[in-house]
């Protein structure tokens, strides 16, 4: 009996979650058409990252100097195909 109840509650939760995600997608799409949804602004310009890397700084040093994560430096390097 408990297994049946838990299965039903799980199915209801999953259905509600899908509805919430659909509403979220619709809201984001509506905001994008109005030009309101842009996401978070970058904390540092990619050109600044590339300038430090070109000067010979390793990824860790560039991240420390700029106060950003190493993955942000790696992402910038990849976008410039260095």
Backbone bond lengths (Angstrom), bond angles and torsions (degrees), N, CA, C in turn:
res aa  C-N    CA-C-N  psi(-1)  N-CA   C-N-CA  omega(-1)  CA-C   N-CA-C  phi
1 X - - - 1.448 - - 1.527 110.67 -
2 X 1.327 116.41 -43.87 1.464 120.19 -179.75 1.525 111.69 -64.44
3 X 1.309 116.59 -36.94 1.461 120.81 -179.81 1.521 110.19 -65.03
4 X 1.318 116.77 -40.40 1.461 121.34 178.32 1.523 110.64 -63.83
5 X 1.319 116.61 -44.62 1.465 121.34 179.59 1.525 110.67 -63.15
6 X 1.316 117.22 -44.32 1.463 120.55 178.90 1.523 111.43 -64.61
7 X 1.314 117.03 -37.84 1.467 120.53 178.06 1.518 110.91 -64.51
8 X 1.323 116.61 -41.45 1.466 120.43 179.41 1.524 110.81 -66.81
9 X 1.326 116.98 -43.89 1.465 120.17 178.71 1.528 110.85 -63.38
10 X 1.313 116.74 -38.22 1.460 120.68 177.22 1.513 111.95 -63.78
11 X 1.320 116.48 -40.39 1.465 120.55 179.12 1.522 110.92 -66.71
12 X 1.339 117.01 -40.90 1.468 120.88 178.38 1.523 109.86 -64.13
13 X 1.321 116.86 -43.68 1.464 120.61 178.97 1.525 110.57 -60.77
14 X 1.310 116.61 -45.41 1.464 121.04 -178.91 1.527 110.74 -62.88
15 X 1.328 117.21 -40.25 1.461 121.69 177.97 1.529 110.46 -63.70
16 X 1.331 116.89 -45.60 1.469 121.03 178.81 1.526 110.99 -62.36
17 X 1.306 116.77 -40.17 1.466 121.20 -179.70 1.528 110.45 -64.00
18 X 1.317 117.27 -41.10 1.463 120.76 178.05 1.524 111.09 -63.77
19 X 1.328 116.85 -39.38 1.466 120.70 177.64 1.531 110.08 -64.45
20 X 1.331 117.00 -43.21 1.467 120.75 179.23 1.523 111.21 -61.98
21 X 1.320 117.17 -43.04 1.465 120.61 -179.94 1.524 111.50 -65.71
22 X 1.326 116.61 -37.72 1.461 120.44 178.07 1.530 110.41 -64.46
23 X 1.336 116.32 -43.38 1.469 119.72 177.54 1.521 110.96 -62.89
24 X 1.322 116.57 -38.68 1.461 120.50 178.57 1.527 110.48 -63.81
25 X 1.335 116.96 -45.41 1.468 120.49 178.07 1.524 111.31 -59.79
26 X 1.326 116.60 -42.30 1.464 120.42 178.93 1.527 110.90 -63.67
27 X 1.329 116.70 -41.88 1.459 120.64 179.38 1.517 112.28 -64.38
28 X 1.315 116.86 -41.73 1.465 120.99 178.71 1.520 110.11 -65.82
29 X 1.326 116.88 -41.62 1.469 120.12 178.86 1.525 110.62 -63.19
30 X 1.332 117.34 -41.39 1.466 120.80 179.07 1.524 110.53 -65.45
31 X 1.331 117.20 -40.72 1.461 120.48 179.45 1.522 110.86 -66.44
32 X 1.336 117.18 -37.69 1.466 120.25 179.25 1.519 111.30 -65.05
33 X 1.334 117.31 -38.00 1.464 119.16 179.21 1.523 111.20 -66.98
34 X 1.338 116.74 -27.38 1.465 120.93 177.61 1.527 111.77 -87.82
35 X 1.331 116.49 -5.53 1.456 120.58 179.95 1.516 113.62 78.66
36 X 1.312 118.14 20.46 1.460 121.73 -176.39 1.523 113.28 -97.08
37 X 1.316 118.25 -25.77 1.462 121.19 -175.50 1.516 109.14 -95.60
38 X 1.321 116.60 108.81 1.459 119.70 -179.24 1.517 112.60 -124.47
39 X 1.303 118.36 -11.46 1.451 120.70 -176.62 1.517 110.83 83.72
40 X 1.311 115.80 -173.26 1.448 120.86 -177.57 1.517 110.32 -79.68
41 X 1.319 116.95 142.40 1.457 121.21 178.16 1.531 109.71 -75.23
42 X 1.325 116.00 148.30 1.460 120.58 178.63 1.524 109.60 -67.82
43 X 1.328 115.80 143.78 1.459 119.86 179.32 1.522 111.45 -82.83
44 X 1.315 117.19 -24.43 1.465 121.01 -177.45 1.528 108.53 -142.88
45 X 1.302 116.27 148.20 1.457 122.64 179.63 1.534 109.40 -77.35
46 X 1.325 117.37 137.13 1.469 121.31 179.65 1.526 111.55 -60.73
47 X 1.326 117.31 -30.95 1.467 120.15 179.52 1.526 111.31 -61.94
48 X 1.327 116.68 -36.24 1.470 120.96 178.45 1.529 110.25 -65.75
49 X 1.313 116.52 -40.28 1.466 120.90 178.25 1.523 109.79 -63.07
50 X 1.322 116.87 -47.88 1.460 121.58 -177.89 1.521 110.66 -64.45
51 X 1.322 117.28 -36.36 1.467 120.87 178.28 1.529 110.42 -60.51
52 X 1.334 116.97 -44.52 1.466 120.33 179.43 1.527 111.57 -66.86
53 X 1.316 116.92 -41.40 1.467 120.43 -179.50 1.524 109.89 -65.63
54 X 1.325 117.29 -39.80 1.467 120.68 178.57 1.524 111.91 -66.83
55 X 1.333 116.78 -25.28 1.466 120.39 177.21 1.522 111.84 -76.20
56 X 1.324 116.57 -6.46 1.458 119.64 177.10 1.518 114.06 107.03
57 X 1.316 117.73 3.63 1.465 120.11 177.99 1.525 108.90 -72.45
58 X 1.331 115.68 140.53 1.461 118.55 175.01 1.534 108.19 -79.25
59 X 1.295 115.98 172.13 1.464 120.79 -176.01 1.522 110.91 -58.96
60 X 1.318 116.86 -44.74 1.467 120.75 -178.45 1.526 111.23 -63.64
61 X 1.326 117.55 -43.83 1.466 120.73 -179.89 1.525 111.13 -64.37
62 X 1.330 116.74 -43.59 1.466 120.43 179.33 1.527 110.29 -62.22
63 X 1.322 116.90 -41.14 1.466 120.55 179.09 1.521 110.88 -64.13
64 X 1.338 117.09 -42.41 1.462 120.81 179.58 1.522 111.69 -64.76
65 X 1.329 117.07 -44.01 1.465 121.17 -179.00 1.528 110.67 -62.43
66 X 1.327 116.69 -41.99 1.465 121.05 -175.50 1.526 113.42 -87.58
67 X 1.328 116.43 -11.62 1.458 119.71 179.72 1.523 113.14 72.51
68 X 1.331 116.19 34.29 1.462 121.34 179.03 1.521 108.56 -125.92
69 X 1.314 116.65 174.37 1.458 120.41 -178.83 1.528 110.93 -80.04
70 X 1.332 114.66 158.89 1.461 119.99 177.74 1.524 110.65 -63.98
71 X 1.331 116.95 -34.21 1.467 119.14 -179.88 1.523 111.23 -66.40
72 X 1.338 118.11 -30.38 1.468 120.22 176.17 1.521 110.60 -66.71
73 X 1.329 116.60 -38.79 1.464 120.62 178.02 1.527 109.56 -66.79
74 X 1.327 116.70 -44.14 1.463 120.28 179.14 1.526 111.11 -61.94
75 X 1.330 117.20 -40.04 1.468 121.27 179.33 1.521 110.35 -63.34
76 X 1.334 117.45 -41.66 1.467 121.04 179.20 1.527 110.34 -65.58
77 X 1.335 116.62 -41.19 1.467 119.81 178.17 1.521 110.73 -61.26
78 X 1.331 116.51 -42.98 1.458 120.53 179.58 1.522 111.58 -63.75
79 X 1.322 117.06 -38.76 1.467 119.29 -178.22 1.525 111.19 -68.69
80 X 1.338 117.14 -26.34 1.462 120.91 176.91 1.523 111.43 -95.04
81 X 1.332 117.90 0.14 1.473 124.51 177.19 1.516 111.80 51.50
82 X 1.317 115.04 58.73 1.471 120.30 -179.31 1.502 109.48 -89.87
